[in-house]
Amino acid sequence: MELTLDRLTREFGPKIAVDRVSATLAPGVYGLLGANGAGKTTLMRMVCGVLRPTSGEVRYDGAPVERMGDAYRALLGYLPQDFGYYPEFTALDFMEYMAALKGLARGDARDRSLVLLDRVGLAGEERRRIRTFSGGMRQRLGIAQAVLNDPEVLVLDEPTAGLDPKERVRFRNLIAGFAQDKIVLLSTHIVSDVEYIADEILMMRAGSVVLSGAPSELVAEARGRVWEAVVPAGQAEALEARLCASNVHYLDADRALVRYVADEPQVAGSSPADPTLEDLYLYVFRDAAPAARPRERRGAHMKEERHG
């Protein structure tokens, strides 16, 4: 099982939303990180066949997905940022309706729907109308419908939007379970959503993948660029505004611990700190300058390429 993105490009008039992105994905979880407007959603819509690339193509096991048509859609699960639903449907009605669209047999559809509603924490709510659901409940319903057909390729665009911290933990555990033998591509701008479950991470900026690799491998990129300094409490706010600060912790009324990312220490008395994935994210997106040409990184399942 292999999904190949070959120099995928999408232009909207003069704007290049996705710029020659290439990657090879095998079973596992791939976290797509980037600020809003980085091109994540456009890339995922091309992967799902919702949007046709301006150039480049997506291939599944060597076959162009555009030619595969329904055969590709049958093995695909997709949760867009704003998935459509019928407010007057109950959760079970909606799941059975989506199962019919995906070609599941009617008897199997009900059983699988109930199992999945239970797995996303909606057991006992299956007869409620969707219009009465909270945003988090609707998002969990969206996740359940995305895996109804037991897809081989699961694409989730900002799936934790509207979920509280407890629900996000539940979601991460769900995805870890679903991804045993599937290709999962998950986009978010919340680093903690992918930090513990992603086998590979791609960081997108201005339509390009600027870094990719295993989380531990990427965190190493930030080593020597993360600093901590104890400063007078009255200076902390000004330093936070001036530096790319990841955290300010007031130790007491007089002192604050400032953690920041920079190539060199910016505050007297700074000492190096162990980096995290969030530190690397802040470092990569610390300014609005044009994206650098990416460095090739090779992981167990993916390599990122650029063609001039």
N, C-alpha and C positions, 0 to 999 in steps of 0.2 A: 504494500500500500504506500503510495507516494504522490504527493501533490506538488507540482512544480509551477512556480511563478517565473515566467521568462520575460524579462525586460518590460514589465507592465508599466504602461504610461497612460495617463488620462489628462486630457486638456479640456478646459472650458474656456473657449475663446483664447485670449492671450495668456490665461492663467494655466500653469502646469500644476495640477493638484497632486498627481503621483508621477514621479520621474524615474523611469527605467528601474523599477524594483525587481530584483531576481532573488529567489530563494527556493530551496527544496525542503519540503516538510514530510517527515515520516511520523508514525504514531507517537503521540506525546502532546504536551501542552505548550503552546507558543504564546507568550504574552507580548502584545503590541502596545508599546508605551509611547506617549507623545502628548504635547499640549493640544488644546483645541485648535483645529485648523491645520494640523500636521499632515493630514491625508489619510488617517486611519480608516475612516468610514468609507471613503472612496475606494481604497484598496480592498476592503472587505466586500463591498458591493460588486466589485469586479470578480473576486474569488467566487461569489455566489451566483454569478451570471445575471445579476440584476442590472448591471451597468456594463456596457461594452467598452473594452479598452480602445483608446485611440491607436495604440500599437502594442505589440507584445501579446502573449497569450497565457492562459492557465491550462495545464495538462494534468490529467489524473491517470496514473500508471502509464504515462506516455501518450495518452489519447487527448487531443484538444477537447476541452469540456464543451465548447460551443457546438462541436459536432455530436457529442454524446447526447445532448438534449435531455429528454426525460430520464434517461438512464443515470445521468449525473445528479439530477434533482432528486431522484429516489434515494440516493445515498448521502444527501446533504441535509443538515439541520441548521436553521438560521434564526437568530434572534436579533432583529434590527433595534436601533435605539428606541424607536416608537413603533411597536408592533400593533397591527390593527386587531380590533376585537369588536364584538357586538355587545353593547352594554346590557341589553336585556337577556342575553344568554346566561345560563348558569355556568359555573366553571366546568361541570361535567358535559353540558351541552357543547360548550366551546371545544373542549378536548375531543369529543366524538366527531364534531364537525371537521376539525383539523385532521383527525385520523382518516376520515373519508377522503379528504383532499389528498392525503399522502398515500391512499390506496390500501389502508389496513382493513382486514376483514372486520365486519361489524362486531362479532363476538369477542375477538381479540382486542378490538379498540376499547371496549368498556373496561375490560380487565386491566389492560395496560394503563389506561387513563387513571383509574383509581390508584394503581400502584404508584404512578408518578406524582399524582396530587399528594399522596401521603409522603413521598420522599422530599417534596419541596415544602412540606409543612402546611398543606391545605386540606388534610384529612378532616372531615367534619364540615367543611365549607363547600363541598362539591355542589350542593343544591342552592347556594346563594347566587344571586345575580351579580355579574361582574361590576355593574355600576355602583354596587355597595362596597366594593373592595377598596382598601387603601392602595396607595401607589406601590408600596412594597409587595402587597399581595398580588397585584396585577403583574409585577415584574416576575414574581415567582411562578405565576401561571405561564408567563411567556417562556421562561426557562423550561417548564414542563413540556409545553407544546413543541419546543425546539428538538427535544430528544424522543418524541413519540415514535418515530420510525427507526429507532436505534441506528442513527446515522453513522457513517464511517468518517465523515467530515463534519465537524460541528463548529459553526462560526457565531461568535457572541460579541455583539457591539455594545459596549458599556453596559454589561448585564447587571452590575450592582447598583446602577442608578436608582435612587429611592429606597435602597435597603439600609436598615439600621445595622450597627456593628455586629450584633448577634446574627442577623440574617446573612450578612456578608461572610461570616465564618461558616455558616451552614452551606452557603453557595460554594465556597472554596472546597469544602469536603465533598459536596456533590460532584463537582467537576473532577476532582481527583479520582473519584470512583468511576465516573463515566469514561475517563480518558485512558483506561487501561489498554485498550486496543483501538483507539480512535485518534484522528488528527483533530486537535482542538486549537482554534485560533481565537484568542480572546483579546479585545482591545479595551483599554482603560487609561485614565490619567491618574488613577489611585494606585500608587506603587505597591502598597501592602496587599492588594487584591491578587497580584501575580507573584509576589516575592517568594512565597513558600510552595507554590504549586507548579510554576512554570519550569519546564525542562530547558527551554531556550527563551530568550527575550530579544525582541527587536525594538530599537528606539528610532522613531521617525521624527524627522524635522524637515519642514518645508518640502514635503513630498518625497523625501529620500530616507532610506535606512542609513543612519549614521553610525550605529553600533549594533552588533548582534553577537550573541554567545550565551553560554550558561550563566545563571545569576552570579555564581561565585567568581567566574571568570571576569564578568563585567565589573563586579565590585572591586576587583583588583585594579581596575583602571583608575579608581579614585584614590588609591593609596598614595599618601604624600600630598594630597590636595584637600584634606579635611583637618580643621584646626579647632581647638577649644581655648578659650581665654576667660579668666575671671576678671571682671571689670567692675568699677563702681556702678551701683545700680542706676545712678542718674545718667550714665553714659550709654546704657544698654539700648534704649530706644533709638538714639542717633546712630549707633553702630549697626543696629538691625536694618535701618533704612539705607545705610551706605554699603554694607556687605551683602553677600549672598548667604544669608543666615538660614540655617535649617532649624535652629531651636534657640530660644532664650529662656533660661531657667533662673528664676530669682532665688538665690540661696538663702537670703535673709533681707532685711531692710536696707542693707548697705552694699550687698554684692550680688552680681548676676553672672551666670556661666553662659557665654555666647559660643555657639557652635556654628561654623561657617565653612564654605568651600572656596578655595582660591589656590592658584598655582604657588603662591608664596604667602607666608604669614603676614597678615595685615594689621595685627594688634600686638603691641609689646607684651611679652610674657606668654604668647601663644605656644601651645604644644600640639604635636600631631595626635590625631585620634583615629581609631579604627573606623574605616568607612562602611557605609551601608548602601544598599541599592538606591535608597532615597537620596543619599548624598550624591551619588553618581548622576541621578536624574536631575538634581538641581544644578550640578556642574555643567551637564550637557546643555541644559536649557536656561542657563544663567543670564543670557542676554538675547536680544532679538536680531543678532547679526545673521547673515545668510549662512545656511548650513555648509559645513566643511565637506569636502569630498570624503566619503567614508573609507575607513580602513578595513581591509578584508579580514574577517575573523572566521575561523572554521570551528564548528562544533560537531557533536556526534551525528546530528541529523541535518544540519543546515549550513550553507555557506552563502554569504551575501556578495553580490557581484555588481560591478558597474561597467558600463561600456561607454567609451568616449564618443 
